[in-house]
Amino acid sequence: MSTARTFEDLVAEAETASVDGWDFSWFEGRATEERPSWGYARAMGERLARARGALDIQTGGGEVLNSAPKLPALTVATEGWPPNVAKATALLHPRGAVVVACPEDAPLPFAAGAFDLVTSRHPVATYWDEIARVLCPGGAYFSQQVGPASVFELVEYFLGPQPEEVRNGRDPGLARAAAEAAGLDVVDLRSERLRMEFHDVGAVVHFLRKVIWMVPGFTVDAYRQRLRALHEQIETQGPFVAHSARFLIEARKPRGTADPQD
């Protein structure tokens, strides 16, 4: 990072950078985030190596799924945003994985009991009944999710104090209850809060353009005054510090469960 770069230069660069997929390499040297201790990508890869049929939901650009050393012969990924569908297809098809364009809130277009492993990293929402339906008895859902009040130091900088129901809407306890209500047994549930640092205002702009649900409707023009103030704060006081919230959940469909009819 160079302090010689102006506010306008930093913002213009970030405003035009591609935000397709879930490749965060653009942030190198400009923002940092601690990683969860459980190592989701590694643990996901270990499970994929043992699976017969796997489904990755809301795969983004397919980067996380593609990081697995070995994919099952039957590997399917779903994604709802057209630019990401194209990116995931280009990345995953050479490995024999099928990418299906599917809206996030639509029923999964697969038969009951089709997969013994369903994965998802940072889903916008988790549709537990559909996950339970497509899992075969003994199959598991393995997911890293965003926890409560994640990066809310940044959210509230732009939007002001948020209601408690918004701050706590992604509580791991709610995920456990929803999984159990769908007939799944939660076999692992862990959560952590992790330090983030934004070293320039361009990193903030890029982050909010990429993670669009943080500040809904975010544009540089709409928040230029707050962005300029944040730029001056970073220049005089150092990185803007926030904390992400993450939880890991693994839920298994009991053996002997009858698959519902499609």
C-alpha positions in Angstrom: 0.0 0.0 0.0 1.2 3.5 -0.8 -0.1 6.5 1.1 0.7 8.6 -2.0 -2.3 7.3 -3.8 -5.3 9.6 -3.7 -8.8 8.9 -2.6 -10.0 9.2 -6.2 -7.4 6.8 -7.5 -8.1 4.2 -5.0 -11.8 4.4 -5.4 -11.7 4.4 -9.2 -9.5 1.3 -9.3 -11.7 -0.6 -6.9 -14.9 0.5 -8.7 -13.8 -1.0 -12.0 -12.2 -4.3 -10.7 -14.0 -7.5 -11.5 -16.0 -9.0 -8.6 -17.0 -12.3 -10.3 -16.5 -15.5 -8.4 -14.9 -16.0 -5.0 -11.3 -15.3 -5.8 -10.1 -12.8 -3.2 -6.5 -12.4 -4.5 -7.3 -8.7 -5.4 -7.1 -7.9 -1.7 -3.5 -9.1 -1.3 -1.5 -6.4 0.4 -4.6 -4.3 0.9 -6.7 -6.3 3.4 -6.3 -9.2 5.7 -8.6 -11.7 7.4 -7.7 -14.4 9.9 -8.7 -17.8 8.8 -10.9 -20.2 10.9 -8.9 -22.8 12.7 -10.8 -25.8 11.2 -9.5 -25.3 7.6 -12.7 -25.6 5.6 -11.2 -26.2 2.2 -8.9 -29.0 3.4 -11.7 -30.7 5.4 -14.1 -30.4 2.5 -11.5 -32.0 0.2 -11.0 -34.9 2.6 -14.8 -35.6 2.5 -15.0 -35.2 -1.3 -12.2 -37.8 -1.7 -14.4 -40.3 0.2 -17.8 -39.4 -1.4 -19.6 -41.3 -4.2 -21.7 -38.3 -5.3 -21.4 -34.7 -4.2 -23.3 -31.5 -4.6 -21.8 -28.0 -3.9 -24.5 -25.4 -3.4 -24.0 -21.7 -4.3 -20.5 -22.6 -5.6 -19.7 -19.0 -6.7 -17.1 -19.2 -9.4 -16.2 -22.8 -8.3 -12.9 -21.8 -6.8 -13.4 -23.5 -3.4 -14.7 -26.8 -5.0 -11.9 -26.8 -7.5 -9.4 -26.6 -4.7 -10.2 -30.2 -3.7 -7.4 -32.6 -4.8 -10.0 -35.3 -5.8 -13.6 -35.0 -6.9 -16.1 -37.8 -6.9 -17.1 -39.3 -10.3 -20.5 -37.6 -9.7 -19.9 -34.0 -8.8 -22.5 -31.3 -9.3 -22.4 -27.6 -8.4 -25.3 -25.1 -8.4 -25.0 -21.3 -8.8 -27.6 -18.6 -9.3 -25.6 -15.6 -10.7 -25.0 -15.9 -14.4 -21.4 -14.5 -14.5 -20.4 -17.0 -11.8 -22.2 -19.8 -13.6 -20.0 -19.1 -16.7 -16.8 -18.9 -14.5 -17.6 -22.0 -12.5 -18.4 -23.9 -15.7 -15.0 -23.0 -17.3 -13.2 -24.0 -14.1 -15.0 -27.2 -13.2 -16.0 -28.8 -16.5 -12.4 -29.9 -17.2 -12.5 -31.9 -13.9 -15.7 -33.6 -14.9 -18.0 -31.6 -12.6 -21.4 -30.4 -13.9 -22.5 -26.8 -13.1 -26.3 -26.2 -13.0 -27.7 -22.7 -13.1 -30.2 -22.6 -10.3 -31.7 -19.7 -8.3 -30.6 -19.7 -4.7 -34.2 -19.9 -3.4 -35.5 -22.5 -5.9 -36.0 -26.2 -5.1 -32.9 -28.2 -5.9 -33.4 -29.8 -9.3 -32.2 -33.3 -8.2 -33.9 -36.5 -7.2 -34.3 -37.4 -3.5 -31.3 -39.2 -2.0 -29.1 -38.3 -5.0 -25.9 -37.4 -3.0 -24.0 -38.7 0.0 -22.3 -35.3 0.5 -23.6 -31.8 0.1 -21.3 -28.8 0.7 -21.6 -25.1 0.7 -19.2 -22.3 1.7 -20.9 -19.1 2.8 -24.4 -19.7 1.5 -26.6 -16.7 1.4 -29.3 -18.8 3.0 -29.6 -22.5 3.8 -32.7 -24.4 2.7 -32.5 -27.3 5.1 -35.5 -29.2 3.8 -34.1 -29.4 0.3 -30.7 -30.4 1.6 -32.2 -33.2 3.7 -34.3 -34.3 0.7 -31.3 -34.7 -1.7 -29.1 -36.4 0.8 -29.1 -40.2 0.9 -29.5 -41.9 4.3 -26.1 -41.6 6.1 -25.1 -38.7 3.9 -23.9 -35.4 5.3 -24.1 -31.7 4.8 -20.8 -29.9 5.5 -20.7 -26.1 5.4 -18.8 -23.0 6.6 -21.2 -20.2 7.1 -21.2 -16.5 8.0 -22.1 -16.0 11.7 -23.9 -13.2 13.6 -22.9 -9.6 13.3 -20.1 -10.4 10.8 -18.0 -7.4 9.8 -20.6 -5.2 11.5 -18.0 -2.6 12.4 -18.0 -1.9 8.6 -21.7 -2.4 8.1 -22.6 0.0 10.9 -20.0 2.6 9.7 -22.2 3.0 6.6 -25.7 2.1 7.8 -25.6 3.0 11.5 -26.6 0.8 14.4 -28.5 -2.3 13.3 -31.4 -4.0 15.2 -30.6 -7.0 17.4 -32.6 -9.3 15.1 -30.4 -8.3 12.2 -27.2 -8.6 14.2 -28.1 -12.1 15.5 -29.9 -13.4 12.4 -27.1 -15.9 11.6 -26.7 -17.4 15.0 -25.3 -21.0 14.9 -27.9 -22.1 17.3 -30.6 -21.2 14.8 -28.8 -23.3 12.2 -28.8 -26.3 14.5 -32.5 -25.9 15.2 -33.3 -25.6 11.5 -31.2 -28.7 10.6 -32.8 -30.8 13.3 -36.3 -29.6 12.2 -35.4 -30.9 8.8 -34.6 -34.3 10.3 -30.8 -34.1 10.3 -28.5 -34.8 13.2 -25.9 -32.1 13.9 -22.6 -33.8 14.5 -20.3 -30.8 14.6 -20.9 -27.1 15.3 -18.1 -24.6 15.9 -17.8 -20.8 15.7 -15.1 -18.2 15.7 -14.6 -14.4 15.4 -11.7 -13.4 13.2 -9.8 -10.1 12.9 -10.0 -8.2 9.6 -8.0 -5.2 8.5 -8.7 -2.9 5.6 -5.5 -1.0 4.6 -7.0 1.4 2.1 -10.4 2.6 1.1 -10.2 0.8 -2.2 -10.2 -2.5 -0.4 -13.4 -1.4 1.4 -15.1 -0.5 -1.9 -14.1 -3.8 -3.5 -15.3 -5.7 -0.5 -18.7 -4.1 -0.5 -19.1 -4.5 -4.3 -18.2 -8.2 -3.9 -20.1 -9.1 -0.8 -23.3 -7.3 -1.8 -25.5 -8.1 1.2 -23.3 -6.3 3.6 -24.5 -2.8 2.6 -27.4 -3.5 0.2 -27.4 -1.2 -2.8 -23.9 0.0 -2.1 -22.4 2.4 -4.7 -19.5 4.8 -4.5 -21.7 7.7 -5.4 -24.2 6.9 -2.7 -21.6 6.7 0.0 -18.8 9.0 -1.3 -18.8 11.3 1.7 -18.5 8.4 4.2 -15.9 6.8 2.0 -13.8 10.0 1.9 -14.0 10.2 5.7 -12.9 6.6 6.0 -10.0 7.2 3.6 -8.8 10.1 5.9 -9.3 7.9 9.0 -7.2 5.1 7.5 -4.5 7.6 6.4 -4.2 9.1 9.9 -5.0 6.2 12.2 -4.1 3.1 10.3 -6.1 0.1 9.1 -9.9 -0.1 9.6 -10.4 -3.1 11.9 -13.5 -5.3 11.8 -14.3 -8.9 12.8 -15.8 -11.6 10.7 -17.9 -14.3 12.2 -17.7 -17.9 10.9 -19.2 -21.2 12.0 -18.7 -24.7 10.8 -21.7 -27.1 10.7 -21.9 -30.7 9.8 -25.3 -32.4 9.8 -26.0 -36.0 8.9 -29.1 -37.7 7.6 -29.9 -40.7 9.8 -29.5 -44.1 8.3 -32.7 -45.9 7.8 -34.5 -42.7 6.9 -36.9 -43.2 4.0 -36.3 -40.9 1.1 -39.3 -38.7 0.4 -40.9 -38.8 -3.0 -39.9 -36.2 -5.6 
